Amino acid sequence: MGRFTQGFYGYAFALFVCLAAVGVFLLVTPQSRTEHIPRVDFSIDRVNAARTAPYEVVAPDRVLADWVPNSTSLTQKNGAVTWRLGFATAKRQHAMLAQSDERPSADFVNRMANTDKPGGSRQIDGVTWEERFRQDKNQRTLVRVFPDHAVVVTGTADWDELTALARTLAPQPKPSPVPSSS
């Protein structure tokens, strides 16, 4: 018994026991080989953004095939209403729609794009979007700045996927005010 607790044999025996334990653990632990991307319902944030924002909120009129909406965030800070809506694209890259009436608009746009350098423009359904690209982050951005707000479509998705998301954007109607309970 002393052979198994000392020297090289002791080390080899302990290593064998550890590897056997890991093997048993891996055999009995359930494993999933399927992709799981959490899906969120952004309909409430879409309605609330349209209700509270002093600007015309845009949102996708449909979720593109094989895209998964996976994050939504509606914030009101310092009088600015900002809505961010994130997606896992069909190619499993990230795309995000962000819009805000933050002032100055350039600060919001530069923060979302991670760059302040325009790189050209792109016509999407007769509308001009400014392009930005940050190579070290592999981030592409489409920008539209209005007098009262800015709309940004950004992410690691390629230009075609960002363009497809921009094509789905439609103005959202202002919902009826919520009646107060008195």
TORGU-799689 format. One record per atom (N, C-alpha, C, O): residue in one letter; y, x, z. Coordinates in pm, whole numbers, padded with zeros to 5 digits, always signed. Last residue first. Layout:
aYXZ
...
END
This chain:
s+05714-05814-01048
s+05809-05835-00938
s+05755-05929-00837
s+05822-05958-00737
s+05616-05582-01271
s+05563-05685-01182
s+05656-05697-01062
s+05674-05601-00986
s+05752-05544-01595
s+05747-05501-01454
s+05696-05616-01369
s+05730-05732-01392
p+05583-05497-01900
p+05656-05586-01810
p+05642-05538-01665
p+05534-05496-01621
v+05644-05228-02110
v+05551-05279-02009
v+05628-05370-01914
v+05727-05328-01854
p+05769-05293-02439
p+05786-05242-02302
p+05686-05306-02207
p+05648-05422-02222
s+05553-05243-02719
s+05638-05331-02638
s+05652-05272-02498
s+05560-05210-02445
p+05557-04921-02882
p+05491-05037-02822
p+05592-05121-02743
p+05700-05075-02707
k+05673-04806-03184
k+05708-04816-03043
k+05639-04939-02986
k+05659-05050-03036
p+05426-04669-03408
p+05523-04773-03370
p+05551-04768-03219
p+05465-04731-03138
q+05419-04341-03534
q+05359-04438-03442
q+05463-04542-03403
q+05576-04507-03369
p+05378-04195-03856
p+05465-04239-03746
p+05396-04347-03663
p+05325-04433-03716
a+05097-03982-03915
a+05171-04103-03947
a+05259-04141-03828
a+05219-04122-03713
l+04900-03724-04048
l+05003-03765-03953
l+05082-03885-04003
l+05127-03888-04117
t+04721-03625-04228
t+04682-03747-04156
t+04793-03801-04066
t+04781-03912-04014
r+04830-03389-04323
r+04824-03505-04414
r+04790-03635-04341
r+04827-03743-04387
a+04784-03214-04112
a+04922-03257-04139
a+04924-03381-04229
a+05010-03468-04214
l+04507-03176-04150
l+04557-03243-04029
l+04698-03295-04052
l+04729-03408-04016
a+04514-03040-04396
a+04442-03168-04385
a+04488-03245-04262
a+04507-03367-04268
t+04650-02809-04319
t+04711-02899-04417
t+04644-03037-04410
t+04713-03139-04417
l+04458-02697-04153
l+04587-02736-04096
l+04659-02834-04189
l+04722-02930-04143
e+04258-02650-04347
e+04233-02743-04237
e+04363-02788-04171
e+04377-02906-04137
d+04390-02466-04515
d+04341-02593-04570
d+04317-02695-04459
d+04351-02812-04474
w+04442-02247-04348
w+04554-02326-04400
w+04507-02461-04454
w+04577-02561-04439
d+04201-02252-04074
d+04262-02198-04195
d+04369-02293-04246
d+04385-02405-04197
a+04253-02243-03715
a+04200-02307-03836
a+04269-02246-03958
a+04380-02194-03949
t+04380-02160-03497
t+04303-02058-03568
t+04238-02114-03693
t+04176-02041-03770
g+04704-02331-03499
g+04571-02296-03450
g+04507-02184-03529
g+04569-02123-03615
t+04924-02617-03550
t+04894-02475-03533
t+04750-02454-03490
t+04683-02548-03448
v+05196-02797-03625
v+05051-02802-03644
v+05007-02656-03646
v+05048-02580-03734
v+05476-02945-03475
v+05407-02820-03504
v+05257-02850-03520
v+05198-02919-03437
v+05792-03089-03487
v+05648-03114-03499
v+05583-02984-03545
v+05628-02921-03641
a+06081-03156-03287
a+06006-03067-03377
a+05859-03107-03373
a+05808-03152-03270
h+06388-03356-03277
h+06259-03307-03227
h+06195-03213-03328
h+06245-03192-03438
d+06630-03433-03393
d+06607-03469-03253
d+06474-03420-03195
d+06448-03441-03077
p+06636-03332-03657
p+06755-03320-03571
p+06727-03346-03423
p+06792-03288-03336
f+06322-03153-03699
f+06409-03267-03724
f+06532-03252-03635
f+06533-03167-03546
v+06110-02924-03840
v+06213-02942-03739
v+06305-03055-03786
v+06358-03052-03897
r+05778-02846-03878
r+05885-02933-03928
r+05983-02954-03814
r+05944-02997-03705
v+05535-02599-03950
v+05647-02645-03866
v+05737-02738-03944
v+05769-02713-04061
l+05217-02459-03908
l+05303-02539-03995
l+05409-02603-03907
l+05377-02657-03801
t+05051-02155-03850
t+05134-02262-03799
t+05213-02328-03911
t+05268-02260-03998
r+04773-01959-03745
r+04854-02014-03852
r+04930-02133-03799
r+04879-02206-03713
q+04651-01676-03588
q+04711-01808-03569
q+04802-01843-03686
q+04894-01770-03721
n+04531-01437-03510
n+04470-01517-03615
n+04520-01662-03607
n+04442-01757-03617
k+04669-01271-03350
k+04606-01384-03282
k+04530-01474-03381
k+04473-01575-03341
d+04766-01088-03533
d+04687-01037-03421
d+04620-01148-03342
d+04522-01122-03272
q+04913-01252-03717
q+04786-01190-03756
q+04703-01147-03636
q+04581-01168-03635
r+05062-01541-03734
r+05056-01431-03638
r+04918-01368-03652
r+04819-01423-03605
f+05266-01715-03953
f+05134-01655-03932
f+05147-01540-03834
f+05232-01453-03849
r+05409-02019-04070
r+05418-01899-03987
r+05277-01847-03966
r+05181-01924-03961
e+05579-02231-04298
e+05458-02161-04257
e+05493-02042-04169
e+05594-01975-04190
e+05736-02548-04296
e+05752-02404-04285
e+05620-02344-04238
e+05555-02398-04149
w+05690-02809-04527
w+05657-02754-04396
w+05680-02603-04402
w+05647-02538-04501
t+05818-03071-04711
t+05815-02926-04694
t+05791-02890-04549
t+05862-02935-04459
v+05642-03331-04869
v+05721-03290-04754
v+05707-03138-04738
v+05597-03084-04749
g+05462-03412-05063
g+05604-03422-05093
g+05696-03381-04979
g+05818-03396-04990
d+05214-03348-04942
d+05248-03486-04978
d+05398-03505-04994
d+05455-03603-04945
i+05339-03054-04858
i+05227-03141-04821
i+05271-03285-04843
i+05356-03336-04770
q+05427-02736-04949
q+05451-02877-04978
q+05325-02955-04945
q+05217-02927-04997
r+05529-02471-04747
r+05416-02539-04809
r+05455-02685-04829
r+05508-02750-04739
s+05681-02146-04715
s+05678-02291-04698
s+05562-02348-04778
s+05506-02282-04866
g+05717-01845-04517
g+05713-01921-04642
g+05714-02069-04613
g+05744-02113-04502
g+05718-01750-04261
g+05645-01675-04362
g+05637-01746-04496
g+05556-01708-04580
p+05938-01691-03982
p+05886-01777-04089
p+05819-01693-04197
p+05857-01579-04221
k+05894-01570-03668
k+05913-01525-03805
k+05852-01621-03907
k+05730-01632-03917
d+05842-01594-03407
d+05967-01654-03452
d+05995-01621-03599
d+06106-01641-03648
t+05528-01689-03260
t+05610-01600-03343
t+05738-01673-03382
t+05742-01796-03388
n+05374-01880-03145
n+05360-01743-03096
n+05431-01642-03185
n+05397-01524-03185
a+05406-02144-03198
a+05360-02060-03309
a+05331-01917-03264
a+05268-01841-03338
m+05502-02236-02953
m+05380-02295-03008
m+05321-02205-03117
m+05199-02193-03128
r+05738-02078-02932
r+05633-02071-02829
r+05501-02125-02883
r+05396-02064-02860
n+05884-02160-03154
n+05843-02020-03142
n+05731-02003-03040
n+05640-01923-03060
v+05924-02433-03091
v+05850-02394-03211
v+05799-02251-03198
v+05683-02224-03228
f+06081-02412-02855
f+05953-02484-02855
f+05867-02436-02972
f+05749-02404-02954
d+06304-02273-02956
d+06225-02217-02846
d+06086-02280-02840
d+05986-02210-02824
a+06404-02447-03151
a+06350-02317-03192
a+06265-02255-03082
a+06164-02190-03111
s+06516-02659-03012
s+06388-02679-03082
s+06323-02547-03118
s+06200-02535-03115
p+06651-02573-02691
p+06660-02583-02836
p+06521-02592-02900
p+06423-02538-02847
r+06492-02877-02605
r+06610-02810-02661
r+06619-02669-02609
r+06597-02648-02490
e+06222-03091-02687
e+06275-02981-02607
e+06392-02916-02680
e+06391-02902-02802
d+06089-03295-02798
d+06233-03297-02817
d+06300-03193-02726
d+06418-03204-02693
s+05779-03223-02967
s+05865-03228-02849
s+06010-03240-02890
s+06050-03202-03001
q+05435-03178-03046
q+05567-03230-03081
q+05648-03248-02954
q+05595-03282-02849
a+05145-03046-03195
a+05237-03044-03081
a+05372-03095-03129
a+05419-03060-03237
l+04813-03034-03277
l+04938-03100-03311
l+05023-03096-03184
l+04978-03138-03078
m+04586-02773-03344
m+04662-02851-03246
m+04786-02909-03311
m+04855-02843-03388
a+04261-02643-03388
a+04384-02693-03449
a+04454-02780-03346
a+04389-02851-03269
h+04012-02394-03399
h+04101-02476-03319
h+04221-02518-03402
h+04276-02438-03478
q+03692-02423-03567
q+03812-02350-03529
q+03900-02445-03448
q+03866-02562-03431
r+03472-02544-03685
r+03470-02508-03543
r+03576-02404-03507
r+03553-02312-03428
k+03502-02660-03922
k+03455-02521-03925
k+03452-02461-03785
k+03432-02340-03769
a+03612-02899-03839
a+03478-02903-03899
a+03418-02762-03906
a+03296-02747-03898
t+03781-02815-03526
t+03773-02855-03667
t+03629-02856-03717
t+03537-02819-03644
a+03871-02950-03231
a+03776-02853-03287
a+03755-02901-03430
a+03716-03016-03452
f+04213-03015-03139
f+04090-03050-03211
f+04003-02927-03230
f+04052-02815-03242
g+04473-03147-02925
g+04391-03040-02979
g+04262-03091-03041
g+04208-03195-03002
l+04798-03235-02886
l+04668-03293-02918
l+04584-03186-02988
l+04620-03140-03096
r+05079-03277-02682
r+04990-03182-02750
r+04854-03247-02767
r+04801-03307-02673
w+05406-03383-02643
w+05266-03425-02655
w+05192-03320-02736
w+05235-03281-02844
t+05688-03403-02439
t+05604-03316-02523
t+05462-03370-02523
t+05405-03398-02418
v+06013-03483-02375
v+05879-03541-02385
v+05800-03458-02485
v+05840-03444-02600
a+06256-03360-02150
a+06189-03348-02280
a+06049-03409-02271
a+05977-03390-02173
g+06363-03361-01895
g+06411-03460-01991
g+06344-03456-02127
g+06373-03540-02211
n+06213-03168-01760
n+06356-03144-01788
n+06409-03237-01896
n+06490-03196-01980
k+05924-03302-01895
k+05980-03196-01812
k+06123-03169-01856
k+06150-03150-01975
q+05643-03472-01940
q+05787-03496-01938
q+05846-03395-01840
q+05821-03401-01720
t+05351-03453-02145
t+05433-03410-02032
t+05578-03451-02052
t+05627-03463-02164
l+05027-03500-02234
l+05159-03560-02248
l+05239-03522-02125
l+05201-03555-02013
s+04756-03374-02398
s+04845-03351-02285
s+04981-03409-02317
s+05044-03371-02415
t+04419-03341-02488
t+04545-03412-02506
t+04627-03393-02379
t+04574-03396-02268
s+04135-03218-02661
s+04235-03205-02556
s+04358-03287-02591
s+04395-03300-02707
n+03958-03270-02868
n+03904-03216-02743
n+04008-03189-02635
n+03972-03142-02527
p+03836-03442-03139
p+03954-03430-03052
p+03908-03384-02914
p+03828-03453-02850
v+03657-03288-03385
v+03640-03344-03251
v+03773-03329-03175
v+03817-03216-03151
w+03552-03345-03721
w+03650-03291-03628
w+03628-03359-03493
w+03585-03475-03488
d+03387-03473-03902
d+03333-03358-03829
d+03435-03287-03741
d+03406-03179-03690
a+03664-03606-04074
a+03518-03597-04064
a+03477-03465-03999
a+03526-03358-04037
l+03961-03665-03875
l+03892-03613-03993
l+03742-03599-03967
l+03698-03582-03854
v+04071-03959-03740
v+04014-03829-03707
v+03933-03784-03827
v+03847-03857-03876
r+04375-04108-03857
r+04229-04108-03844
r+04188-03968-03801
r+04260-03871-03823
d+04636-04065-03835
d+04598-04203-03860
d+04447-04220-03855
d+04396-04332-03850
p+04764-03851-03583
p+04669-03870-03693
p+04635-04018-03709
p+04608-04087-03612
a+05112-03916-03518
a+04975-03894-03471
a+04882-03909-03592
a+04918-03973-03691
v+05451-03879-03416
v+05351-03887-03521
v+05215-03857-03460
v+05204-03782-03362
v+05735-04043-03281
v+05609-03970-03256
v+05518-03989-03377
v+05508-04098-03433
e+06067-04018-03305
e+05955-04083-03373
e+05830-03996-03359
e+05820-03888-03419
y+06213-03987-02972
y+06200-03952-03113
y+06080-04025-03172
y+06002-04086-03100
p+06200-04031-02705
p+06318-04084-02773
p+06316-04053-02924
p+06409-04091-02995
a+05887-04129-02567
a+05965-04031-02643
a+06084-04096-02711
a+06072-04205-02768
t+05749-04346-02453
t+05846-04271-02373
t+05934-04176-02453
t+06045-04145-02411
r+05587-04467-02654
r+05668-04548-02565
r+05780-04467-02500
r+05893-04514-02492
a+05454-04255-02775
a+05540-04340-02857
a+05634-04424-02771
a+05747-04450-02810
a+05314-04166-02548
a+05411-04078-02614
a+05508-04161-02698
a+05629-04140-02693
n+05149-04388-02498
n+05249-04349-02399
n+05354-04255-02458
n+05472-04264-02422
v+04990-04384-02731
v+05075-04500-02702
v+05185-04462-02603
v+05301-04500-02621
r+04869-04131-02700
r+04942-04164-02823
r+05038-04280-02797
r+05155-04274-02836
d+04740-04151-02454
d+04853-04058-02467
d+04934-04088-02593
d+05056-04072-02592
i+04547-04342-02535
i+04643-04374-02429
i+04764-04281-02436
i+04877-04327-02426
s+04400-04209-02739
s+04476-04332-02769
s+04579-04366-02661
s+04688-04414-02694
f+04234-03995-02720
f+04377-03969-02709
f+04462-04093-02730
f+04585-04083-02739
d+03948-03918-02568
d+04012-04033-02632
d+04162-04015-02612
d+04211-04020-02499
v+03766-03617-02632
v+03860-03696-02553
v+03912-03812-02637
v+03920-03805-02760
r+03462-03443-02607
r+03545-03531-02689
r+03637-03611-02596
r+03593-03666-02495
p+03343-03113-02577
p+03388-03235-02510
p+03485-03314-02600
p+03576-03257-02660
i+03080-03005-02764
i+03225-02996-02756
i+03272-03124-02689
i+03245-03233-02739
h+02789-02849-02781
h+02853-02957-02705
h+03002-02927-02694
h+03044-02836-02623
e+02514-02784-02990
e+02654-02763-02961
e+02708-02881-02879
e+02677-02996-02907
t+02185-02720-02870
t+02279-02800-02946
t+02421-02773-02898
t+02444-02744-02781
r+02005-02604-02713
r+02046-02525-02829
r+02147-02602-02914
r+02188-02554-03020
s+01969-02593-02372
s+02009-02673-02486
s+02055-02581-02598
s+02135-02490-02576
q+01715-02564-02132
q+01812-02499-02219
q+01842-02589-02336
q+01753-02653-02393
p+01605-02576-01797
p+01628-02647-01923
p+01739-02577-02003
p+01842-02537-01948
t+01397-02328-01660
t+01535-02378-01670
t+01553-02452-01801
t+01520-02397-01907
v+01146-02217-01679
v+01158-02347-01613
v+01299-02405-01620
v+01318-02523-01588
l+01183-01974-01817
l+01085-02072-01865
l+01106-02210-01804
l+01085-02311-01873
l+01370-01836-01663
l+01406-01878-01799
l+01309-01981-01855
l+01349-02067-01933
f+01211-01793-01431
f+01336-01871-01424
f+01375-01923-01563
f+01408-02040-01578
v+01014-01624-01533
v+00976-01755-01481
v+01099-01846-01476
v+01091-01964-01512
g+01180-01402-01597
g+01101-01470-01699
g+01060-01609-01656
g+01071-01704-01735
v+01274-01330-01343
v+01369-01375-01445
v+01295-01450-01555
v+01344-01553-01602
a+01029-01252-01228
a+01105-01363-01169
a+01206-01418-01270
a+01222-01539-01281
a+00964-01034-01391
a+00875-01150-01387
a+00948-01272-01332
a+00932-01382-01383
l+01173-00862-01321
l+01163-00912-01459
l+01071-01033-01467
l+01098-01126-01543
c+01106-00816-01048
c+01235-00877-01087
c+01229-00935-01228
c+01276-01047-01250
v+00854-00695-01072
v+00868-00821-00996
v+00998-00891-01036
v+00999-01013-01055
f+00924-00461-01216
f+00830-00557-01272
f+00844-00694-01203
f+00845-00796-01271
l+01088-00336-01025
l+01143-00376-01154
l+01055-00481-01220
l+01105-00579-01274
a+00898-00287-00826
a+01014-00373-00797
a+01077-00424-00926
a+01114-00541-00936
f+00729-00107-00966
f+00677-00234-00916
f+00790-00333-00888
f+00779-00450-00922
a+00905+00108-01014
a+00845+00037-01127
a+00792-00100-01083
a+00809-00199-01155
y+00960+00187-00746
y+01068+00144-00835
y+01011+00061-00950
y+01063-00046-00980
g+00703+00258-00663
g+00776+00153-00592
g+00888+00097-00678
g+00909-00025-00684
y+00651+00468-00836
y+00568+00347-00840
y+00637+00231-00770
y+00629+00118-00816
f+00846+00659-00759
f+00850+00599-00891
f+00770+00470-00898
f+00815+00372-00958
g+00882+00597-00402
g+00889+00676-00524
g+00893+00596-00652
g+00937+00481-00654
q+00711+00330-00233
q+00780+00459-00234
q+00780+00519-00375
q+00690+00494-00454
t+00555+00110-00232
t+00684+00098-00165
t+00763+00229-00168
t+00871+00236-00110
f+00309+00153-00341
f+00395+00051-00403
f+00532+00040-00338
f+00616-00035-00388
r+00185+00340-00176
r+00222+00378-00312
r+00322+00283-00374
r+00409+00324-00450
g+00119+00202+00058
g+00234+00291+00063
g+00280+00334-00075
g+00399+00361-00095
m-00119+00082+00000
m+00000+00000+00000
m+00125+00086+00000
m+00227+00044-00054
END
